[in-house]
Amino acid sequence: MKSVMLIDDNQWFVQQFAREVNQIGMRCIYASSAIGAIDIIDDDRPDCIVTDILLPGINGVAFLNEIASHDDLSRIPIIVVSSIGDEIRGRLDSYPVSSVIDKSSIKPGDISRAIERCV
């Protein structure tokens, strides 16, 4: 079964994202921070990563930099879902970001459609 790693410290968003991921038949791996995701990713490699940028500890851009620095991880498609998504879209060009979704305008199905496009 394919899996998606969800990285967000907002439990409400995580529950909504997880519901969408489960509805398309994928397994969810959850981390509430970038550090937590880095700890998990070697043992449970996802097929896709959905991450916020505003995270506790190191931010999502630093996480993307870490992912990009590893050949094996840099091939994992990434979807950024953040309230500052539109503001940072241009700064994400050097990372394997498949899609940027702004949390302030997200609609049901946006996450699952973005995941299905990239896996």
N, C-alpha and C positions, 0 to 999 in steps of 0.2 A: 504494500500500500504506500502510495506517495505521501510525503509529509510537507508541512509548511511550518516554519518557525515564526511565531508571532512575538515581536519585541515591543512592549508598551507597558508603561507603569500605570495606565488608567484601566482599572478592572472592568468598567462598563464597556469600553471599546474592545477589550480582549474578549469578553463574553460575546459581543456582537460579531467580531471577526471569526471567533472559533465556531460559532453557529454556521456562518457562511461556509467556512472551510469544511466542516463536517457534512454539510448539505451537498457538496460536490464530491463526497467520498474520499476525502483526504484526512490524514491524521494531523493533529495540532501538537506542536512542541512550543512550550511557552517559556519566555524569560521576561522578567520585569525590568531588566537593565542590559546594557551592552556587555558589561562584564559577565553577567549571568549567561548571556548568549554565547560568549566566547568560551566559557567553561563547558557548556553543553555541546557545542557544535562538532567537536572532534569525536565524541562518542555517539552522537545521534545526528548524522548529516542530513539536513533537509533538502528537498528538491527545489524549494523556493523560500525566500525570507521576506516577511512583511515587517517593516520597522518604522517606528516614529523617529524623529530627529531630536526632539526635546526629551531626553532621558536622564535619569539620575546618574551621577558619576560621569563617566565619559559620554559625550553626546553621540548622536547617530552618525554624524559625519566622521568622527574619529573611529567609530565602529566600521563604517564603510571603508575607511583607509586601511584598517587592520585586515578586513576581508580581502581587499584588493592586493595586499602584499603577499598573499599565499596563492600560488598557482592553482592548487586544487579547489580552494574556496572561491576564487575570483570568477569561476564559471557558474556559480549559483546565481540564478536571477533574483533580483531584489526589487521589491515594491516599497516605495516610501509613502507612508500615510501620516501626514503631519499638519498641524494647524499653520505651519510656516512653509508648507510645501511649495506654494507659488513663489514665495520670496527666495527660496534657495535652489529652485529648479536648475538654473544655469550653472551653479557650483557642483552639480552632481554629474556632469557630463563625463568626467574621467572615471566614474565608477560603473559597475554592471547594473545600473538601475533601469529596469524595464518600464516602470511606470511611476508617476508621482500623483498622488491623490490628496487633495486638500480636505482635512477633517471637517472644516466648516461647511463644506458643500457636498459631503459624501451622501450617497443614496444607497438603499438596500440593493445588493447585487453588484456594486462597484468592485468590491474586493474579490469576489469569486470570479467575475469576468476577467479582471486583471491577472489573477492566478492562472486561470485556464489559458490565457493567451501566452503565458511564459513557461508553462511546464508541458 
